[in-house]
Amino acid sequence: MQRKSPYPYTFVTPAAVVYTVLFLVPTVASFYFSLTRWDLFDSVFIGVDNFVQFFKEPFLIQGLVNTIIFGFLTSGAKVVLGLLLAVLLTSGLYGQGFLRTLIFFPVLVSTIGIGLTFAELMHPTRGAINVALEAIGIEGPGWLTNPTLALFSVALVDIWKGVGLATLIYIAGLAAISPDYYEAAKIDGATRSQQFWRVTVPLVRPATITVVTLSLISGLRTFDIIWAMTGGGPGFSSDVLASVVYKQYQAGFYGLSTAGNVMLFLMIAILVLPLTYWLNKREIDL
């Protein structure tokens, strides 16, 4: 009987060790510590009290709701704008190479840097945006100081930063579509609009699944741009789950903050996995 060579396992083992140490162990530990009241030296098991406390605090619930709004708003906008920009930038437009670079450039810039920059640009009195609006006779709103607008203002900046990656993925998806489909559609008398809805949208579905998955996960776990632009304010109006967790950790509520992390993990899994499964299933059905 021929013995199996251990040679392939030499490639798998380092990755498995890193994955176990950096992901599996911290994940299991987080689930345990979310059920305790702990500090750096001791922990006391308290069951689900941290989760009960979480749902009793209105500002924690608001952070959860804001997270869902932010995640779906930014991911939906990136899908729509990314596809439209990709179609535009593959249509033979003059200077489309430069425009591709221009749209993708924000993806390469630090999120914290972009957040701090737009925090200044959106300042209610000295910000360049409101100064420009005032010059044409329009009173600019408090982009980041109005509780109603703060979260949506940050979402707008996040969309601007992330739409370049979505556009790039869609450009790759469009490049994979054979021109024969469009030729056949033209022969059948399809208009440009009909070609877009009947040819482009269905055949670019794999790219759509990728964009939806990446942007939704990114939107649900966002923290850096929120913290750089508003710090979760004014009040708790733009707090998301990640910023709430950070504030609880700063305040010394380690068990509560760990419970928030576990809830964020579960929420991403509950929302993203069924959605990705449904999108992939529809692709197979097509």
N, C-alpha and C positions, 0 to 999 in steps of 0.2 A: 504494500500500500504506500503510495507516494505521499510524503508529508508536505503539508502546505508551507510555503515559504513565509517567514515573518516579515519579509521585505516591505510589502505594502503598508504594514502597520507603522513602520518608521516614519511614514509621511502623515498618517492620521493622528498618531499619539501626541505630537506637540500641539496641534490645533485643539485636540480634545482636552488636553491639560489646561490650556489657556482659557478655553470656553468654560470649563468646569470651575476654575478658580475665579475668573472675572465675571461670570454670569450666573451659573447654577448655584454656587455657594452663596453669593450675596442675595440672590432672589429668595432662596429658602430661608436665609437668616432674616430677611426683611419681613417675610410672612410671620415668622416666629416673634420678632421684636414688635410687630404691629399689635400683638396680643399682650404686650407687657407695658409696664411703666418703668422706663429704664434711664440710666445715665451712663457715664463712662466706666463706672465701677460696680454697678449693681443693677439688677432687673427683677421686677415683681410681676408675676403672671396675673393679668386682670381679665382675661377672656376678650370679649368683643366690646368692652367699655369704650375703647378709643373710637371705634366706628360709631357707636351710639352717640358719643359726645360730638363727633364730627357732624352728624345729621341734626344735632340740636342747635348748632351755631349758624345763624343766618348768613354771616359773611363767608363761612365755609361752603354752604350750599350755593351762594352766589358765585363763588370761584368755580364750582363744578359746572354750573349752567354757562358761565362765561367761556369755559374751556370748550364745551360742545359747540356754542355759537361760533367761537373763533375758529375752531377746527373745520367745521363744515363750510363756513363762509369763505375762508381763505382757500381751501382745497377746491371748492366749486368754482371760484373765480379763476384759479390757476388752470383748471381743466378747460374752461370756456375760452379764456384769453390766450392760453398756450396754443390751442388748436387753431384759433383764428389767426394768430401771429405766424404760426408755422405755415399755414396755407398762403398767407401773404408773402412770406419770405421764401417760398419755393415757386412763386408764380413768374419768375423772371423779372422782378422789380429792379429798377436801376439802383445800384448801390446796396443791394441786399446783403452782400458780404459784410459791409460796414455796419448795417443795421443789425445783423445777427450778433456781431461783436458788442454793439451798444446795448442790446437787450440782455445779453448773457453776462455782461460785466458786473452788475450788482451781485450776482451769485458768488463771485470771487472775493467780494469785500467782506470784512468782518461784520457780523451781525451787530455786535456792540457798537462798532464805529458808525454803522448806519443808524442805529437807534439814537445815539447821542447827537448825531448830525441833524436828524429830523426833529429831535426834541427842541433844538435851537430854531430850526426853520419853522416849526409850528408854535413857537412861543406866542402868546396872545398879544403882546405889545411890541416886542422888538424882532419877532420872527419875520423872515423874508417873505413868507407866504402872505401873512396878514398885511405887511407893509405894501406889498404889490397890489393886494386887493383894495387897500385904502387909497392908493394912488389913482385907481379908476372909480372911486366913489362907492366901494362896497365895504361894509363893515365885516371884517373877518371874525369867525366864531372862535371860541376857546377850544381849539382842536383837542388839547390834552387836559384842559382844566374843566371842561363841561362833562359832568358824569354821563350824560347821554351819548356824547360823541367820542369819549376817550378810547373805548375799546375798538370802535370802528375805525378811528384814525390810525391806531396801531395796526389793525388788520390791513388797512390800505397800504401802509408801508411794507408790511410783510408780503403782500401780493406783489408789489413792485419789485421787491428783492428776489422772490422765488419764481416769478413767471418765466424767467430766462431758462431755468432748468426744464420746466414743463415744455417750453417751446422747442428746446433742443431735442427732447425725447420724441416730441411729435414730428419734428423734421426727419428724424431717423425712421419713424414709422411711415411717413409719407414716401420716403425714398424707397421703401420696400414694396410699395404698391406698383404693380406692373402697369405701364401705360396702355396696355391692351384693353384694360377695363374701361378706361376713359374713351378710347377709340370706339369700343362697342356701344358705349352709352351715347356718343355723338351720332353714330349711325342710326341708333334708335330714336334720335331726335330729342335727347335729354338736354335741358337747359343747364347752365352753370350751377344754379341752385339745386336742381335735381341731382346733378352729378355729385354735389357736396353731400347731400343727405342720403343718397342711395348707394354711392360708391365710397366716398372718402370716409364718412363717419363709421360705417360698418367695418371697413377693412383696417381702420386705424385703431380698432378696439384694443389690441394688445398694448399699444402705447397708452391708451386711456386708462387701462387697468393699472399700469405702472405709475402713471401720474397720480391717479386717485389714491393709491396705496401710500406712496411716498409723501404726498402733500398732506394727507389726512393724519398720518402718524406724526409728521412734523408739526402740524397745527395743534394737535391735541397735547403734545408734550412741550409746547413752546414755553420759554421762560426768559431767555436773554433779551429779546427785543422788548418785551413787556417791562422788564426790570430797568432797562436802559432808558426807555421813553417816559414811563409813568410811575414805576415802582409799585404798580398795582392801584394807584390812585386815579382821580381824587377819591378819598375814602377807600372803599373796596370796589369801586365801579369797574375797574379794568383788571382786577385780580383774576388770575387763572389758577388752576389746581397746583401747578408747579410753583408759582410765586407764593401761594398760601402755605404750601409745605415748607418753603424756605423761611417764611416769616415765623412759622411755628417752631422750626428748628432754632432760629435765632433767639426766640423767647424762652428756649429751654424745654419745650414740650416735645421731647424726642419721640415718645411713643405715639403721640398724635400725628406728628409729622411723618413717621414711618407708615402709619395707617393711611395717610393721604397718598404716600408713594404707592402703596399696594393698590389703593383704589384707582390711581392713575393707570397703573399697569393693567388692572382688570378691565377698566373702561376701554382702553385702547384695544385689548384683545377682544372684548365683547362687540365693539363697533366695527373694527377693521376686518377681523377674520370672516364673519358672515358676509360682509359686503364684498370682500375679495372672492369668496367662494361663489357668491351669486353672480358676480361679473364674469368669472371664469366659466361658470356653468352656462350662462347665456351665450358666451363665445362659442362653446362646444355645440350648443343647440343650433346656432347659426350655421 
